[in-house]
Amino acid sequence: MPYQLRDLIAGTATELGPQAPTLCSPWTVADLLAHLVVRESRPDALPGIGLDVEVLQRRTRTLQDRVAARPFPELVAQVRSGPAPWWPTRIGVLDRAVNVAELSIHHEDMVRAQPDWAPTGLPGPVQEGLWRTVTSMGRMLTRGSPTGVVVVAQGHGRAALRRPPAAAGTVVLYGTPLELVLHLFGRTEVARVEVQGSAEDLQAFATHRTRL
């Protein structure tokens, strides 16, 4: 699955070009590809990706900028080929657990930053992998919600991510696994998700998501 997504990202990046914008502003397409390369080739860069520590983030930015300056076809080819044989995500089960959501989200970060974009039609196995992300990581991502949260994806199921706090109701999110993942990971403005609930709960939930 992740190799399908790497092919997809490489093709989309080639079509858009290195200077096209992404949703991860100020990153361009070249910057985003550099991020994907660095996170799977430079162990010394990982702390700066996962931790909010300026000195670590500065080190990661320096490495990423260096990679982004490479010839664009070389960068695209490295993303397409994936990590070196010694990198942990060469193991299939780890690759699927770590990269299905990461690669799907970053592909849409390129696509949905362009005018007149349309949602990507992902293969069934990728959507199934994204649904697993929704039902597992979704609980952590909604743990601070002021309302209960339920997600529904036609053909995949229904899952309660958070029980409503005292005196609060529940909002229900409807969408494909891809759209739900985008919403849960903060791409609320471009995620095609229908959110249902009382007016009060909808406002509380929307305000909470905006602050994340």
Protein Blocks (a to p, Z undefined) as FASTA:
>chain_A
ZZmmmmmmmmmmmmnopmbccfkbcbdfklmmmmmmmmmmpmklmmmmmpccfklmmmmm
mmmmmmmmpcfklmmmmmmnopafklmklpmklmmmmmmmmmmmmmmmmmmmpghiacdd
ddfklmmmmmmmmmmmmmmmmmmpcbdcddddehkaccdfbdcdehiacddddddfklmm
mmmnopamlmccdddddfklmmmmmmmmmmZZ
